[in-house]
Amino acid sequence: MPENLIYFFKGLVIGLAIALPVGPIGILCLKRSLTKGRLAGLVSGLGAATADALFGIIAAFGLTMVSDLLFCCVFWIELAGALFLVALGIQIFFSKSRKIPKSLGTSTYLGYFTSTFFLTLS
Protein backbone atom coordinates (compact mmCIF):
# COMPACT_ATOMS: atom_id res chain seq x y z
CA MET A 1 0.00 0.00 0.00
CA PRO A 2 2.71 2.60 0.74
CA GLU A 3 4.23 2.01 -2.69
CA ASN A 4 0.92 2.96 -4.31
CA LEU A 5 0.81 6.16 -2.27
CA ILE A 6 4.29 7.07 -3.48
CA TYR A 7 3.15 6.66 -7.09
CA PHE A 8 0.05 8.71 -6.35
CA PHE A 9 2.02 11.60 -4.90
CA LYS A 10 4.61 11.44 -7.69
CA GLY A 11 1.78 11.61 -10.23
CA LEU A 12 0.19 14.49 -8.32
CA VAL A 13 3.44 16.47 -8.32
CA ILE A 14 4.07 15.79 -12.02
CA GLY A 15 0.49 16.77 -12.91
CA LEU A 16 0.76 20.02 -10.98
CA ALA A 17 4.14 20.79 -12.54
CA ILE A 18 2.64 20.40 -16.01
CA ALA A 19 -0.61 22.25 -15.31
CA LEU A 20 0.79 25.05 -13.18
CA PRO A 21 2.90 27.10 -15.60
CA VAL A 22 0.72 29.67 -17.30
CA GLY A 23 2.28 31.78 -20.00
CA PRO A 24 1.57 35.40 -20.81
CA ILE A 25 -1.16 34.51 -23.32
CA GLY A 26 -2.95 32.41 -20.71
CA ILE A 27 -2.74 35.25 -18.21
CA LEU A 28 -4.06 37.69 -20.82
CA CYS A 29 -7.04 35.40 -21.52
CA LEU A 30 -7.65 35.00 -17.80
CA LYS A 31 -7.51 38.75 -17.23
CA ARG A 32 -9.96 39.39 -20.05
CA SER A 33 -12.29 36.72 -18.67
CA LEU A 34 -12.27 38.33 -15.24
CA THR A 35 -12.53 41.95 -16.33
CA LYS A 36 -14.49 41.84 -19.56
CA GLY A 37 -16.56 38.68 -19.20
CA ARG A 38 -16.53 35.05 -20.20
CA LEU A 39 -17.14 35.67 -23.88
CA ALA A 40 -14.14 38.02 -24.14
CA GLY A 41 -11.95 35.37 -22.51
CA LEU A 42 -13.32 32.70 -24.81
CA VAL A 43 -12.72 34.80 -27.93
CA SER A 44 -9.20 35.58 -26.73
CA GLY A 45 -8.55 31.88 -26.16
CA LEU A 46 -9.89 31.09 -29.62
CA GLY A 47 -7.40 33.57 -31.09
CA ALA A 48 -4.53 31.82 -29.32
CA ALA A 49 -5.83 28.39 -30.33
CA THR A 50 -6.15 29.50 -33.96
CA ALA A 51 -2.53 30.64 -34.00
CA ASP A 52 -1.43 27.35 -32.46
CA ALA A 53 -3.48 25.48 -35.08
CA LEU A 54 -1.81 27.51 -37.82
CA PHE A 55 1.60 26.50 -36.51
CA GLY A 56 0.39 22.89 -36.40
CA ILE A 57 -0.76 23.08 -40.01
CA ILE A 58 2.56 24.55 -41.06
CA ALA A 59 4.40 21.76 -39.25
CA ALA A 60 2.11 19.02 -40.51
CA PHE A 61 2.16 19.97 -44.16
CA GLY A 62 5.78 21.07 -44.21
CA LEU A 63 5.18 24.46 -45.73
CA THR A 64 8.82 25.30 -46.13
CA MET A 65 8.23 28.68 -47.73
CA VAL A 66 6.28 29.93 -44.73
CA SER A 67 8.65 28.36 -42.24
CA ASP A 68 11.67 29.82 -44.07
CA LEU A 69 10.05 33.25 -43.89
CA LEU A 70 9.37 32.81 -40.18
CA PHE A 71 12.92 31.61 -39.51
CA CYS A 72 14.34 34.45 -41.58
CA CYS A 73 12.52 37.09 -39.58
CA VAL A 74 12.35 35.28 -36.23
CA PHE A 75 14.41 37.91 -34.40
CA TRP A 76 12.17 40.77 -35.48
CA ILE A 77 8.97 38.82 -34.82
CA GLU A 78 10.17 37.86 -31.34
CA LEU A 79 11.32 41.42 -30.64
CA ALA A 80 7.96 42.88 -31.67
CA GLY A 81 6.10 40.32 -29.57
CA ALA A 82 8.35 40.92 -26.57
CA LEU A 83 7.98 44.70 -26.78
CA PHE A 84 4.21 44.37 -27.05
CA LEU A 85 4.09 42.04 -24.04
CA VAL A 86 6.29 44.38 -21.99
CA ALA A 87 4.11 47.36 -22.88
CA LEU A 88 0.98 45.37 -22.07
CA GLY A 89 2.47 44.27 -18.74
CA ILE A 90 3.39 47.84 -17.81
CA GLN A 91 -0.09 49.03 -18.73
CA ILE A 92 -1.72 46.27 -16.64
CA PHE A 93 0.63 46.94 -13.71
CA PHE A 94 -0.13 50.66 -13.57
CA SER A 95 -3.84 50.47 -14.39
CA LYS A 96 -6.35 50.84 -11.61
CA SER A 97 -9.05 48.23 -11.33
CA ARG A 98 -12.44 49.55 -12.25
CA LYS A 99 -15.87 48.16 -12.88
CA ILE A 100 -16.54 47.29 -16.48
CA PRO A 101 -20.12 47.84 -17.64
CA LYS A 102 -21.94 44.69 -18.65
CA SER A 103 -23.04 46.19 -21.98
CA LEU A 104 -19.85 45.66 -23.94
CA GLY A 105 -20.04 46.22 -27.66
CA THR A 106 -19.49 43.26 -29.91
CA SER A 107 -17.04 45.23 -32.06
CA THR A 108 -14.28 44.70 -29.47
CA TYR A 109 -14.40 40.91 -29.74
CA LEU A 110 -12.60 41.03 -33.08
CA GLY A 111 -9.87 43.02 -31.35
CA TYR A 112 -9.61 40.41 -28.60
CA PHE A 113 -9.30 37.63 -31.17
CA THR A 114 -6.74 39.34 -33.40
CA SER A 115 -4.57 40.59 -30.54
CA THR A 116 -4.18 37.15 -28.97
CA PHE A 117 -3.79 35.59 -32.43
CA PHE A 118 -0.85 37.82 -33.34
CA LEU A 119 0.66 37.69 -29.84
CA THR A 120 0.64 33.90 -29.99
CA LEU A 121 2.20 33.97 -33.46
CA SER A 122 4.95 36.25 -32.18
LUMLO-863319 format. One record per atom (N, C-alpha, C, CB): atom name; x, y, z; residue number from 1. Coordinates in Angstrom, 1 decimal, always signed. Glycine has a CB too. Example, Ala and Ser with C-alpha at 12.3 -4.5 7.8 and 13.67 -1.06 7.14 Angstrom:
REM LUMLO-863319
N|+13.2|-5.7|+7.8|1
CA|+12.3|-4.5|+7.8|1
C|+13.2|-3.3|+7.8|1
CB|+11.3|-4.5|+9.0|1
N|+12.8|-2.2|+7.1|2
CA|+13.7|-1.1|+7.1|2
C|+12.9|+0.0|+7.9|2
CB|+14.1|-0.6|+5.7|2
END
This chain:
REM LUMLO-863319
N|+0.8|-1.2|+0.0|1
CA|+0.0|+0.0|+0.0|1
C|+0.8|+1.3|+0.0|1
CB|-0.9|+0.0|+1.2|1
N|+1.9|+1.4|+0.8|2
CA|+2.7|+2.6|+0.7|2
C|+3.3|+2.9|-0.6|2
CB|+3.8|+2.5|+1.8|2
N|+3.7|+1.8|-1.4|3
CA|+4.2|+2.0|-2.7|3
C|+3.2|+2.7|-3.6|3
CB|+4.7|+0.7|-3.3|3
N|+2.0|+2.3|-3.5|4
CA|+0.9|+3.0|-4.3|4
C|+0.8|+4.4|-4.0|4
CB|-0.4|+2.2|-4.1|4
N|+0.9|+4.7|-2.7|5
CA|+0.8|+6.2|-2.3|5
C|+2.0|+7.0|-2.8|5
CB|+0.8|+6.3|-0.7|5
N|+3.1|+6.4|-2.9|6
CA|+4.3|+7.1|-3.5|6
C|+4.0|+7.4|-4.9|6
CB|+5.6|+6.2|-3.3|6
N|+3.5|+6.4|-5.7|7
CA|+3.2|+6.7|-7.1|7
C|+2.1|+7.7|-7.2|7
CB|+2.7|+5.4|-7.8|7
N|+1.1|+7.7|-6.3|8
CA|+0.0|+8.7|-6.3|8
C|+0.6|+10.1|-6.2|8
CB|-1.0|+8.4|-5.3|8
N|+1.5|+10.3|-5.2|9
CA|+2.0|+11.6|-4.9|9
C|+3.0|+12.0|-6.0|9
CB|+2.7|+11.6|-3.6|9
N|+3.7|+11.1|-6.6|10
CA|+4.6|+11.4|-7.7|10
C|+3.8|+11.9|-8.9|10
CB|+5.5|+10.2|-8.1|10
N|+2.7|+11.2|-9.2|11
CA|+1.8|+11.6|-10.2|11
C|+1.1|+12.9|-10.0|11
CB|+0.7|+10.6|-10.4|11
N|+0.8|+13.2|-8.7|12
CA|+0.2|+14.5|-8.3|12
C|+1.2|+15.6|-8.6|12
CB|-0.2|+14.5|-6.8|12
N|+2.4|+15.4|-8.1|13
CA|+3.4|+16.5|-8.3|13
C|+3.7|+16.7|-9.8|13
CB|+4.7|+16.1|-7.6|13
N|+3.8|+15.6|-10.6|14
CA|+4.1|+15.8|-12.0|14
C|+2.9|+16.5|-12.7|14
CB|+4.3|+14.4|-12.7|14
N|+1.7|+16.1|-12.3|15
CA|+0.5|+16.8|-12.9|15
C|+0.4|+18.2|-12.6|15
CB|-0.8|+16.1|-12.4|15
N|+0.7|+18.6|-11.4|16
CA|+0.8|+20.0|-11.0|16
C|+1.9|+20.8|-11.7|16
CB|+0.9|+20.2|-9.5|16
N|+3.0|+20.1|-11.8|17
CA|+4.1|+20.8|-12.5|17
C|+3.8|+21.1|-14.0|17
CB|+5.4|+19.9|-12.4|17
N|+3.0|+20.2|-14.6|18
CA|+2.6|+20.4|-16.0|18
C|+1.5|+21.4|-16.1|18
CB|+2.2|+19.1|-16.6|18
N|+0.6|+21.4|-15.2|19
CA|-0.6|+22.2|-15.3|19
C|-0.4|+23.6|-14.7|19
CB|-1.8|+21.6|-14.6|19
N|+0.6|+23.8|-13.9|20
CA|+0.8|+25.1|-13.2|20
C|+1.3|+26.2|-14.0|20
CB|+1.7|+24.8|-12.0|20
N|+2.4|+26.0|-14.9|21
CA|+2.9|+27.1|-15.6|21
C|+1.9|+27.7|-16.6|21
CB|+4.2|+26.7|-16.4|21
N|+1.6|+29.0|-16.4|22
CA|+0.7|+29.7|-17.3|22
C|+1.5|+30.8|-18.0|22
CB|-0.5|+30.3|-16.5|22
N|+1.5|+30.8|-19.3|23
CA|+2.3|+31.8|-20.0|23
C|+1.6|+33.1|-20.1|23
CB|+2.6|+31.3|-21.4|23
N|+2.2|+34.1|-20.7|24
CA|+1.6|+35.4|-20.8|24
C|+0.2|+35.4|-21.6|24
CB|+2.5|+36.4|-21.5|24
N|+0.1|+34.5|-22.6|25
CA|-1.2|+34.5|-23.3|25
C|-2.3|+34.0|-22.4|25
CB|-1.0|+33.6|-24.6|25
N|-2.0|+32.9|-21.6|26
CA|-3.0|+32.4|-20.7|26
C|-3.4|+33.4|-19.7|26
CB|-2.4|+31.2|-20.0|26
N|-2.4|+34.2|-19.2|27
CA|-2.7|+35.3|-18.2|27
C|-3.6|+36.3|-18.9|27
CB|-1.4|+35.9|-17.6|27
N|-3.3|+36.7|-20.1|28
CA|-4.1|+37.7|-20.8|28
C|-5.5|+37.2|-21.0|28
CB|-3.4|+38.0|-22.2|28
N|-5.7|+36.0|-21.4|29
CA|-7.0|+35.4|-21.5|29
C|-7.8|+35.4|-20.2|29
CB|-7.0|+34.0|-22.1|29
N|-7.1|+35.0|-19.1|30
CA|-7.6|+35.0|-17.8|30
C|-8.1|+36.4|-17.4|30
CB|-6.7|+34.4|-16.8|30
N|-7.2|+37.4|-17.6|31
CA|-7.5|+38.8|-17.2|31
C|-8.7|+39.3|-18.0|31
CB|-6.3|+39.7|-17.5|31
N|-8.8|+39.0|-19.3|32
CA|-10.0|+39.4|-20.1|32
C|-11.2|+38.7|-19.6|32
CB|-9.7|+39.1|-21.5|32
N|-11.1|+37.4|-19.2|33
CA|-12.3|+36.7|-18.7|33
C|-12.8|+37.4|-17.4|33
CB|-12.0|+35.3|-18.4|33
N|-11.9|+37.8|-16.5|34
CA|-12.3|+38.3|-15.2|34
C|-12.8|+39.8|-15.4|34
CB|-11.1|+38.3|-14.3|34
N|-12.2|+40.5|-16.3|35
CA|-12.5|+42.0|-16.3|35
C|-13.6|+42.3|-17.4|35
CB|-11.3|+42.8|-16.6|35
N|-13.6|+41.5|-18.5|36
CA|-14.5|+41.8|-19.6|36
C|-15.6|+40.8|-19.8|36
CB|-13.7|+42.0|-20.8|36
N|-15.5|+39.7|-19.1|37
CA|-16.6|+38.7|-19.2|37
C|-16.1|+37.4|-19.9|37
CB|-17.7|+39.2|-20.0|37
N|-16.9|+36.4|-19.7|38
CA|-16.5|+35.0|-20.2|38
C|-16.4|+35.0|-21.7|38
CB|-17.6|+34.1|-19.8|38
N|-17.2|+35.7|-22.4|39
CA|-17.1|+35.7|-23.9|39
C|-15.8|+36.3|-24.4|39
CB|-18.3|+36.4|-24.5|39
N|-15.4|+37.4|-23.8|40
CA|-14.1|+38.0|-24.1|40
C|-13.0|+37.1|-23.9|40
CB|-13.9|+39.3|-23.4|40
N|-13.0|+36.4|-22.8|41
CA|-11.9|+35.4|-22.5|41
C|-12.0|+34.2|-23.5|41
CB|-12.1|+34.8|-21.1|41
N|-13.2|+33.8|-23.8|42
CA|-13.3|+32.7|-24.8|42
C|-12.8|+33.1|-26.2|42
CB|-14.8|+32.3|-24.9|42
N|-13.2|+34.3|-26.6|43
CA|-12.7|+34.8|-27.9|43
C|-11.2|+35.0|-27.9|43
CB|-13.4|+36.1|-28.3|43
N|-10.6|+35.4|-26.8|44
CA|-9.2|+35.6|-26.7|44
C|-8.5|+34.2|-26.8|44
CB|-8.8|+36.3|-25.4|44
N|-9.1|+33.2|-26.1|45
CA|-8.6|+31.9|-26.2|45
C|-8.7|+31.3|-27.5|45
CB|-9.3|+31.0|-25.2|45
N|-9.7|+31.6|-28.2|46
CA|-9.9|+31.1|-29.6|46
C|-8.8|+31.7|-30.5|46
CB|-11.3|+31.4|-30.2|46
N|-8.5|+33.0|-30.3|47
CA|-7.4|+33.6|-31.1|47
C|-6.1|+32.9|-30.9|47
CB|-7.3|+35.0|-30.7|47
N|-5.8|+32.5|-29.6|48
CA|-4.5|+31.8|-29.3|48
C|-4.6|+30.4|-29.9|48
CB|-4.3|+31.8|-27.8|48
N|-5.7|+29.8|-29.8|49
CA|-5.8|+28.4|-30.3|49
C|-5.7|+28.4|-31.9|49
CB|-7.2|+27.8|-29.9|49
N|-6.3|+29.4|-32.5|50
CA|-6.1|+29.5|-34.0|50
C|-4.7|+29.7|-34.4|50
CB|-7.0|+30.7|-34.5|50
N|-3.9|+30.5|-33.7|51
CA|-2.5|+30.6|-34.0|51
C|-1.8|+29.3|-33.8|51
CB|-1.9|+31.8|-33.2|51
N|-2.1|+28.6|-32.7|52
CA|-1.4|+27.3|-32.5|52
C|-1.8|+26.3|-33.6|52
CB|-1.8|+26.8|-31.1|52
N|-3.1|+26.4|-34.0|53
CA|-3.5|+25.5|-35.1|53
C|-2.8|+25.8|-36.4|53
CB|-5.0|+25.6|-35.3|53
N|-2.5|+27.1|-36.6|54
CA|-1.8|+27.5|-37.8|54
C|-0.4|+27.0|-37.8|54
CB|-1.8|+29.0|-37.9|54
N|+0.3|+27.1|-36.6|55
CA|+1.6|+26.5|-36.5|55
C|+1.6|+25.0|-36.7|55
CB|+2.2|+26.8|-35.2|55
N|+0.5|+24.3|-36.2|56
CA|+0.4|+22.9|-36.4|56
C|+0.2|+22.5|-37.8|56
CB|-0.8|+22.4|-35.6|56
N|-0.6|+23.3|-38.6|57
CA|-0.8|+23.1|-40.0|57
C|+0.5|+23.3|-40.8|57
CB|-1.8|+24.0|-40.6|57
N|+1.3|+24.3|-40.4|58
CA|+2.6|+24.5|-41.1|58
C|+3.5|+23.4|-40.8|58
CB|+3.2|+25.9|-40.5|58
N|+3.5|+22.9|-39.6|59
CA|+4.4|+21.8|-39.2|59
C|+3.9|+20.5|-39.9|59
CB|+4.5|+21.5|-37.7|59
N|+2.6|+20.3|-40.0|60
CA|+2.1|+19.0|-40.5|60
C|+2.3|+18.9|-42.0|60
CB|+0.6|+18.9|-40.2|60
N|+2.1|+20.0|-42.7|61
CA|+2.2|+20.0|-44.2|61
C|+3.5|+20.4|-44.7|61
CB|+1.1|+20.9|-44.8|61
N|+4.4|+20.8|-43.8|62
CA|+5.8|+21.1|-44.2|62
C|+5.9|+22.2|-45.2|62
CB|+6.4|+19.9|-44.9|62
N|+5.1|+23.3|-44.9|63
CA|+5.2|+24.5|-45.7|63
C|+6.5|+25.2|-45.5|63
CB|+4.0|+25.4|-45.4|63
N|+7.5|+24.8|-46.3|64
CA|+8.8|+25.3|-46.1|64
C|+8.9|+26.8|-46.5|64
CB|+9.8|+24.5|-47.0|64
N|+8.1|+27.3|-47.4|65
CA|+8.2|+28.7|-47.7|65
C|+7.8|+29.5|-46.5|65
CB|+7.3|+29.0|-48.9|65
N|+6.7|+29.2|-45.9|66
CA|+6.3|+29.9|-44.7|66
C|+7.3|+29.8|-43.6|66
CB|+4.9|+29.5|-44.3|66
N|+7.7|+28.6|-43.3|67
CA|+8.7|+28.4|-42.2|67
C|+10.0|+29.1|-42.5|67
CB|+8.9|+26.9|-42.0|67
N|+10.4|+29.1|-43.7|68
CA|+11.7|+29.8|-44.1|68
C|+11.5|+31.3|-43.8|68
CB|+12.1|+29.6|-45.5|68
N|+10.3|+31.8|-44.1|69
CA|+10.1|+33.2|-43.9|69
C|+10.0|+33.5|-42.4|69
CB|+8.7|+33.7|-44.5|69
N|+9.4|+32.6|-41.6|70
CA|+9.4|+32.8|-40.2|70
C|+10.8|+32.7|-39.6|70
CB|+8.4|+31.8|-39.5|70
N|+11.6|+31.8|-40.0|71
CA|+12.9|+31.6|-39.5|71
C|+13.8|+32.8|-39.9|71
CB|+13.5|+30.3|-40.0|71
N|+13.6|+33.3|-41.1|72
CA|+14.3|+34.4|-41.6|72
C|+14.1|+35.7|-40.7|72
CB|+14.0|+34.8|-43.0|72
N|+12.9|+35.9|-40.3|73
CA|+12.5|+37.1|-39.6|73
C|+12.2|+36.8|-38.1|73
CB|+11.3|+37.7|-40.2|73
N|+12.7|+35.7|-37.6|74
CA|+12.4|+35.3|-36.2|74
C|+12.8|+36.3|-35.2|74
CB|+13.0|+33.9|-35.9|74
N|+13.9|+36.9|-35.4|75
CA|+14.4|+37.9|-34.4|75
C|+13.4|+39.1|-34.3|75
CB|+15.8|+38.4|-34.8|75
N|+13.0|+39.6|-35.5|76
CA|+12.2|+40.8|-35.5|76
C|+10.8|+40.4|-35.0|76
CB|+12.1|+41.3|-36.9|76
N|+10.3|+39.2|-35.3|77
CA|+9.0|+38.8|-34.8|77
C|+9.0|+38.7|-33.3|77
CB|+8.5|+37.5|-35.5|77
N|+10.0|+38.0|-32.8|78
CA|+10.2|+37.9|-31.3|78
C|+10.3|+39.2|-30.6|78
CB|+11.3|+36.9|-31.0|78
N|+11.1|+40.1|-31.2|79
CA|+11.3|+41.4|-30.6|79
C|+10.0|+42.2|-30.6|79
CB|+12.4|+42.2|-31.4|79
N|+9.2|+42.2|-31.7|80
CA|+8.0|+42.9|-31.7|80
C|+7.0|+42.3|-30.6|80
CB|+7.3|+42.8|-33.1|80
N|+7.0|+41.0|-30.6|81
CA|+6.1|+40.3|-29.6|81
C|+6.5|+40.6|-28.2|81
CB|+6.1|+38.8|-29.8|81
N|+7.8|+40.6|-27.9|82
CA|+8.3|+40.9|-26.6|82
C|+8.1|+42.4|-26.2|82
CB|+9.9|+40.7|-26.5|82
N|+8.3|+43.3|-27.1|83
CA|+8.0|+44.7|-26.8|83
C|+6.5|+44.9|-26.5|83
CB|+8.4|+45.6|-27.9|83
N|+5.7|+44.2|-27.3|84
CA|+4.2|+44.4|-27.1|84
C|+3.8|+43.8|-25.7|84
CB|+3.4|+43.7|-28.2|84
N|+4.4|+42.6|-25.3|85
CA|+4.1|+42.0|-24.0|85
C|+4.6|+42.9|-22.9|85
CB|+4.7|+40.6|-23.9|85
N|+5.8|+43.5|-23.0|86
CA|+6.3|+44.4|-22.0|86
C|+5.4|+45.6|-21.8|86
CB|+7.7|+44.8|-22.3|86
N|+5.0|+46.2|-22.9|87
CA|+4.1|+47.4|-22.9|87
C|+2.8|+47.0|-22.3|87
CB|+3.9|+48.0|-24.3|87
N|+2.2|+45.8|-22.6|88
CA|+1.0|+45.4|-22.1|88
C|+1.1|+45.1|-20.6|88
CB|+0.5|+44.1|-22.8|88
N|+2.2|+44.5|-20.2|89
CA|+2.5|+44.3|-18.7|89
C|+2.6|+45.6|-17.9|89
CB|+3.7|+43.5|-18.6|89
N|+3.3|+46.5|-18.5|90
CA|+3.4|+47.8|-17.8|90
C|+2.0|+48.5|-17.7|90
CB|+4.4|+48.8|-18.6|90
N|+1.2|+48.4|-18.8|91
CA|-0.1|+49.0|-18.7|91
C|-1.0|+48.3|-17.7|91
CB|-0.8|+48.9|-20.1|91
N|-0.9|+47.0|-17.6|92
CA|-1.7|+46.3|-16.6|92
C|-1.2|+46.6|-15.2|92
CB|-1.6|+44.8|-16.9|92
N|+0.1|+46.7|-15.0|93
CA|+0.6|+46.9|-13.7|93
C|+0.2|+48.3|-13.2|93
CB|+2.2|+46.9|-13.8|93
N|+0.2|+49.3|-14.0|94
CA|-0.1|+50.7|-13.6|94
C|-1.6|+51.0|-13.7|94
CB|+0.7|+51.6|-14.3|94
N|-2.4|+50.2|-14.3|95
CA|-3.8|+50.5|-14.4|95
C|-4.6|+50.2|-13.1|95
CB|-4.5|+49.6|-15.5|95
N|-5.5|+51.0|-12.8|96
CA|-6.4|+50.8|-11.6|96
C|-7.5|+50.0|-12.0|96
CB|-6.8|+52.2|-11.0|96
N|-7.9|+49.1|-11.0|97
CA|-9.1|+48.2|-11.3|97
C|-10.3|+49.1|-11.3|97
CB|-9.1|+47.0|-10.3|97
N|-11.2|+48.8|-12.2|98
CA|-12.4|+49.5|-12.2|98
C|-13.5|+48.6|-12.7|98
CB|-12.3|+50.8|-13.2|98
N|-14.7|+49.0|-12.5|99
CA|-15.9|+48.2|-12.9|99
C|-16.1|+48.4|-14.4|99
CB|-17.1|+48.5|-12.1|99
N|-16.3|+47.3|-15.0|100
CA|-16.5|+47.3|-16.5|100
C|-18.0|+47.1|-16.7|100
CB|-15.7|+46.2|-17.2|100
N|-18.7|+48.0|-17.4|101
CA|-20.1|+47.8|-17.6|101
C|-20.4|+46.5|-18.4|101
CB|-20.7|+49.0|-18.4|101
N|-21.6|+46.0|-18.0|102
CA|-21.9|+44.7|-18.6|102
C|-22.3|+44.8|-20.1|102
CB|-23.1|+44.1|-17.9|102
N|-22.6|+46.0|-20.6|103
CA|-23.0|+46.2|-22.0|103
C|-21.8|+46.5|-22.8|103
CB|-24.1|+47.3|-22.1|103
N|-21.0|+45.5|-23.1|104
CA|-19.9|+45.7|-23.9|104
C|-20.3|+45.5|-25.4|104
CB|-18.7|+44.6|-23.6|104
N|-19.7|+46.3|-26.2|105
CA|-20.0|+46.2|-27.7|105
C|-19.4|+45.0|-28.3|105
CB|-19.6|+47.5|-28.4|105
N|-20.0|+44.5|-29.3|106
CA|-19.5|+43.3|-29.9|106
C|-18.3|+43.6|-30.8|106
CB|-20.6|+42.5|-30.7|106
N|-18.1|+44.9|-31.1|107
CA|-17.0|+45.2|-32.1|107
C|-15.7|+45.0|-31.4|107
CB|-17.2|+46.7|-32.5|107
N|-15.6|+44.9|-30.1|108
CA|-14.3|+44.7|-29.5|108
C|-13.8|+43.2|-29.5|108
CB|-14.3|+45.2|-28.0|108
N|-14.8|+42.3|-29.7|109
CA|-14.4|+40.9|-29.7|109
C|-13.4|+40.6|-30.9|109
CB|-15.6|+40.0|-29.9|109
N|-13.6|+41.2|-32.0|110
CA|-12.6|+41.0|-33.1|110
C|-11.2|+41.5|-32.6|110
CB|-13.0|+41.8|-34.3|110
N|-11.1|+42.6|-31.9|111
CA|-9.9|+43.0|-31.4|111
C|-9.3|+42.0|-30.4|111
CB|-10.0|+44.4|-30.7|111
N|-10.1|+41.4|-29.5|112
CA|-9.6|+40.4|-28.6|112
C|-9.0|+39.2|-29.4|112
CB|-10.7|+39.9|-27.7|112
N|-9.7|+38.8|-30.4|113
CA|-9.3|+37.6|-31.2|113
C|-8.0|+37.9|-31.9|113
CB|-10.4|+37.2|-32.2|113
N|-7.9|+39.0|-32.6|114
CA|-6.7|+39.3|-33.4|114
C|-5.5|+39.6|-32.5|114
CB|-7.0|+40.5|-34.3|114
N|-5.7|+40.3|-31.4|115
CA|-4.6|+40.6|-30.5|115
C|-4.0|+39.3|-30.0|115
CB|-5.0|+41.5|-29.4|115
N|-4.8|+38.4|-29.5|116
CA|-4.2|+37.1|-29.0|116
C|-3.7|+36.3|-30.1|116
CB|-5.2|+36.4|-28.2|116
N|-4.3|+36.4|-31.3|117
CA|-3.8|+35.6|-32.4|117
C|-2.4|+36.0|-32.8|117
CB|-4.7|+35.8|-33.6|117
N|-2.2|+37.3|-32.9|118
CA|-0.8|+37.8|-33.3|118
C|+0.2|+37.7|-32.2|118
CB|-0.9|+39.2|-33.8|118
N|-0.3|+37.9|-31.0|119
CA|+0.7|+37.7|-29.8|119
C|+1.1|+36.2|-29.8|119
CB|+0.0|+38.1|-28.5|119
N|+0.2|+35.3|-30.0|120
CA|+0.6|+33.9|-30.0|120
C|+1.6|+33.6|-31.2|120
CB|-0.6|+33.0|-30.0|120
N|+1.3|+34.2|-32.3|121
CA|+2.2|+34.0|-33.5|121
C|+3.6|+34.5|-33.2|121
CB|+1.6|+34.6|-34.7|121
N|+3.6|+35.6|-32.5|122
CA|+5.0|+36.3|-32.2|122
C|+5.7|+35.5|-31.1|122
CB|+4.8|+37.7|-31.8|122
END
